[in-house]
C-alpha cells in the first residue's frame, strides 16, 4: 500500500461520522475518569479515605460500582477509539510547512499513545487486574537503574515527565487548548475556558511532582524514591498546607473532568 493510499484511507476514516462520534465519546470517558480521580484526591486531602489516587484507582472504583465492569469496558472502548482517531489525525495533518506538519503529527501521535495506554489500563482492570501505580513506577525505575547508564536514562525520563507537567501548566495558563476547540461566546465559553485553565494547571502540577520524584530516584540511585501519581499526592500532602494544596489538585482534576465533557461538544474533530 503506497503513501497516497494510506492517506486517502486515513482521511476517509477521519471524516466518518461514526468514527468522530466514538472519538468524542473518548472525551466523555476521560472526563469520567478525571471526575472520579478528583473525588479520590479530595477524599484523601480531607483525611477520610486512603487508597490509590491515580487513574487506575479511579477505574477500580468505577469497576466496583453496580454494572461497573461493563462501564469500564465502555471506557476502554471509547478511549481506544479516541486514541485511534488521534493516530489517524497524525497521518492527515494539513499544515503547509513541513516543520509545522511534523510538530502537529508528533503531538497527535503523543496524544494517541496516552489514550491507547489508558484504554489498555481500563481493559486490564475490567478483566480483574489491580495494578499499583507506585509499585509499577518503582519496578520500572529499578529495572532502568540496573542497566549501564541507567541513572542517566532514568534522569532523562524524570526530566521528560517534568517538562510534560510544565507543558500542561503552560497550556492551561496560555489557554492554548482553545486552539483545538470552537467555544461559544458569552458566559458558557468563559466557564469552559476557566475549567480548562484550572484542570490543565492541576494536571501539570501533579505530573511535575512525579517527574521530580523520578529525578530524585535517578540522583540517589534509589528506585523506592520513584513513584506515580499516588506518591506525588502524598508528597504534596506532606508539605506545609499540604491538605489544602491536595484539595486544590483534586478540585483541578474534577474541573478537568467537567472540561472534558464540554470537549465532547466543542472539540474540533
C-alpha positions as CSV (number, residue, x, y, z in Angstrom):
1,X,0.0,0.0,0.0
2,X,1.6,3.3,-1.1
3,X,1.7,6.5,0.8
4,X,-1.2,8.2,-1.0
5,X,-3.4,5.2,-0.5
6,X,-2.7,5.3,3.3
7,X,-3.5,9.0,3.4
8,X,-6.8,8.5,1.5
9,X,-7.8,5.7,3.8
10,X,-6.9,7.9,6.9
11,X,-8.9,10.8,5.5
12,X,-11.9,8.6,4.9
13,X,-11.7,7.3,8.5
14,X,-11.2,10.7,10.0
15,X,-14.3,12.2,8.2
16,X,-16.5,9.2,9.0
17,X,-19.4,10.5,11.4
18,X,-19.4,7.2,13.4
19,X,-15.6,7.4,13.9
20,X,-15.9,11.0,15.1
21,X,-18.8,10.2,17.4
22,X,-16.8,7.4,19.0
23,X,-13.8,9.8,19.4
24,X,-16.0,12.4,21.1
25,X,-17.1,9.6,23.4
26,X,-13.5,9.2,24.3
27,X,-13.5,12.7,25.8
28,X,-16.5,11.7,27.9
29,X,-14.7,8.6,29.2
30,X,-11.6,10.8,30.0
31,X,-13.9,13.2,31.8
32,X,-15.5,10.4,33.9
33,X,-12.1,9.1,34.9
34,X,-10.9,12.5,36.0
35,X,-14.0,13.2,38.0
36,X,-13.6,10.0,39.9
37,X,-9.9,10.8,40.3
38,X,-10.7,14.2,41.6
39,X,-13.1,12.8,44.2
40,X,-10.4,10.3,45.4
41,X,-7.8,13.0,45.8
42,X,-10.2,15.3,47.6
43,X,-11.2,12.5,50.0
44,X,-7.5,11.8,50.8
45,X,-7.0,15.6,51.4
46,X,-9.9,15.5,53.9
47,X,-8.3,12.6,55.6
48,X,-11.4,10.5,55.2
49,X,-10.1,7.9,52.7
50,X,-7.0,6.1,51.6
51,X,-6.1,4.1,48.5
52,X,-4.9,4.7,45.0
53,X,-5.2,8.4,44.0
54,X,-4.4,7.5,40.4
55,X,-6.2,6.9,37.1
56,X,-6.0,3.1,37.8
57,X,-7.6,3.8,41.2
58,X,-10.4,5.8,39.6
59,X,-11.1,2.9,37.2
60,X,-11.0,0.4,40.0
61,X,-13.6,2.5,41.9
62,X,-15.7,2.5,38.8
63,X,-15.4,-1.2,38.4
64,X,-16.6,-1.7,42.0
65,X,-19.9,0.1,41.2
66,X,-23.1,-1.8,40.1
67,X,-22.5,-2.8,36.4
68,X,-19.1,-1.2,36.9
69,X,-17.2,-3.8,34.8
70,X,-19.4,-3.0,31.9
71,X,-18.8,0.7,32.3
72,X,-15.0,0.1,32.5
73,X,-15.2,-1.8,29.2
74,X,-17.1,1.1,27.6
75,X,-14.5,3.5,28.9
76,X,-11.8,1.3,27.4
77,X,-13.5,1.1,24.0
78,X,-14.1,4.9,23.9
79,X,-10.6,5.7,24.9
80,X,-9.2,3.3,22.3
81,X,-11.5,5.0,19.7
82,X,-10.1,8.4,20.6
83,X,-6.5,7.1,20.5
84,X,-7.1,5.6,17.1
85,X,-8.6,8.8,15.8
86,X,-5.5,10.7,17.0
87,X,-3.3,8.2,15.2
88,X,-5.2,8.8,12.0
89,X,-5.3,12.6,12.6
90,X,-1.5,12.5,12.8
91,X,-1.3,11.0,9.3
92,X,-3.6,13.5,7.6
93,X,-2.4,16.8,9.2
94,X,-2.9,19.6,6.8
95,X,-0.1,22.1,7.8
96,X,1.6,23.6,4.7
97,X,5.0,23.9,6.3
98,X,6.9,20.7,6.8
99,X,8.2,21.5,10.3
100,X,4.8,22.6,11.5
101,X,3.3,19.4,9.9
102,X,5.7,17.2,11.9
103,X,5.1,19.1,15.1
104,X,1.3,18.6,14.7
105,X,1.9,14.9,13.7
106,X,4.1,14.1,16.7
107,X,1.6,16.0,19.0
108,X,-1.3,13.9,17.7
109,X,0.6,10.7,18.0
110,X,1.7,11.6,21.5
111,X,-1.9,12.0,22.5
112,X,-2.8,8.8,20.8
113,X,-0.2,6.9,22.9
114,X,-1.7,8.4,26.1
115,X,-5.3,7.5,25.2
116,X,-4.4,4.0,24.0
117,X,-2.4,3.4,27.2
118,X,-5.4,4.4,29.3
119,X,-7.6,2.2,27.2
120,X,-5.2,-0.7,27.9
121,X,-5.2,0.1,31.6
122,X,-9.0,0.2,31.6
123,X,-9.2,-3.2,29.8
124,X,-6.8,-4.8,32.2
125,X,-8.9,-3.6,35.2
126,X,-12.1,-4.8,33.5
127,X,-10.6,-8.4,33.4
128,X,-9.6,-8.2,37.0
129,X,-6.1,-6.8,37.2
130,X,-5.4,-4.4,40.1
131,X,-2.3,-2.5,39.2
132,X,-0.5,-0.5,41.8
133,X,0.9,2.7,40.2
134,X,3.6,3.3,42.8
135,X,4.8,-0.3,42.7
136,X,4.9,-0.2,38.9
137,X,6.9,3.0,38.9
138,X,9.4,1.6,41.4
139,X,9.8,-1.7,39.5
140,X,10.3,0.2,36.2
141,X,12.8,2.5,37.9
142,X,14.7,-0.4,39.4
143,X,14.9,-2.1,36.0
144,X,16.3,1.1,34.4
145,X,18.8,1.6,37.2
146,X,20.1,-1.9,36.8
147,X,21.4,-1.3,33.3
148,X,24.7,0.5,32.4
149,X,23.9,4.3,32.3
150,X,20.6,3.6,33.9
151,X,20.8,6.6,36.2
152,X,21.3,9.0,33.3
153,X,18.4,7.3,31.4
154,X,16.1,7.5,34.4
155,X,17.1,11.1,35.0
156,X,16.1,11.8,31.4
157,X,12.8,10.1,31.9
158,X,12.2,12.2,35.0
159,X,13.1,15.4,33.2
160,X,10.7,14.4,30.4
161,X,7.9,14.0,32.8
162,X,8.7,17.3,34.5
163,X,8.7,19.0,31.1
164,X,5.4,17.4,30.3
165,X,4.0,18.8,33.5
166,X,5.3,22.3,32.8
167,X,3.8,22.0,29.3
168,X,0.4,21.1,30.7
169,X,0.6,24.1,33.1
170,X,1.7,26.4,30.3
171,X,-1.1,25.2,28.0
172,X,-3.6,26.0,30.8
173,X,-2.2,29.4,31.6
174,X,-2.0,30.4,28.0
175,X,-5.3,28.9,27.2
176,X,-3.8,27.1,24.2
177,X,-6.4,24.3,24.4
178,X,-8.8,26.7,22.8
179,X,-7.0,26.3,19.5
180,X,-8.5,22.9,19.2
181,X,-12.0,23.9,20.2
182,X,-14.8,26.1,18.9
183,X,-16.2,27.6,22.0
184,X,-19.4,29.5,22.3
185,X,-19.4,33.2,23.2
186,X,-20.5,34.6,26.5
187,X,-20.7,33.0,29.9
188,X,-20.6,29.4,28.7
189,X,-17.4,29.9,26.7
190,X,-15.8,31.7,29.7
191,X,-16.8,28.9,32.0
192,X,-15.4,26.2,29.8
193,X,-12.1,28.2,29.4
194,X,-11.8,28.6,33.2
195,X,-12.4,24.9,33.7
196,X,-9.7,24.1,31.2
197,X,-7.2,26.5,32.8
198,X,-7.8,25.0,36.3
199,X,-7.7,21.4,35.0
200,X,-4.5,21.8,32.9
201,X,-2.6,23.6,35.7
202,X,-3.6,20.9,38.2
203,X,-2.5,18.1,35.9
204,X,0.7,19.9,35.2
205,X,1.4,20.3,39.0
206,X,0.8,16.6,39.6
207,X,3.0,15.5,36.6
208,X,5.7,17.9,37.7
209,X,5.9,16.3,41.1
210,X,6.1,12.8,39.5
211,X,8.9,14.0,37.4
212,X,10.8,15.4,40.4
213,X,10.4,12.1,42.3
214,X,11.8,10.1,39.3
215,X,14.6,12.6,39.1
216,X,15.4,12.1,42.8
217,X,15.4,8.3,42.3
218,X,18.0,8.8,39.5
219,X,20.3,11.0,41.5
220,X,20.1,8.9,44.6
221,X,20.1,5.6,42.7
222,X,17.2,4.6,44.9
223,X,14.2,3.2,43.0
224,X,12.0,3.3,46.1
225,X,12.1,7.1,45.8
226,X,10.3,7.0,42.5
227,X,6.5,6.8,42.3
228,X,3.4,7.5,40.3
229,X,0.6,9.9,41.0
230,X,-0.1,8.3,44.4
231,X,3.4,9.2,45.6
232,X,3.1,12.7,44.1
233,X,-0.1,13.3,46.0
234,X,1.5,12.0,49.2
235,X,4.5,14.3,48.7
236,X,2.2,17.3,48.3
237,X,0.2,16.2,51.4
238,X,3.4,16.3,53.4
239,X,4.1,19.9,52.6
240,X,3.1,22.8,54.8
241,X,-0.6,23.5,54.0
242,X,-0.4,20.1,52.1
243,X,-4.1,19.2,52.6
244,X,-5.2,22.5,51.1
245,X,-2.8,22.0,48.1
246,X,-4.0,18.5,47.6
247,X,-7.6,19.6,47.9
248,X,-6.9,22.2,45.1
249,X,-5.3,19.5,42.9
250,X,-8.3,17.2,43.4
251,X,-10.7,20.0,42.5
252,X,-8.5,20.7,39.5
253,X,-8.8,17.1,38.3
254,X,-12.6,17.3,38.8
255,X,-12.6,20.6,36.8
256,X,-10.6,18.9,34.0
257,X,-13.2,16.1,34.0
258,X,-16.1,18.6,33.5
259,X,-14.0,20.4,30.9
260,X,-13.6,17.0,29.0
261,X,-17.4,16.7,28.9
262,X,-17.6,20.0,27.2
263,X,-14.9,18.8,24.8
264,X,-17.4,16.2,23.6
265,X,-19.5,19.0,22.1
266,X,-16.9,21.7,21.3
267,X,-13.7,19.9,20.3
268,X,-12.6,20.4,16.7
269,X,-12.7,16.9,15.2
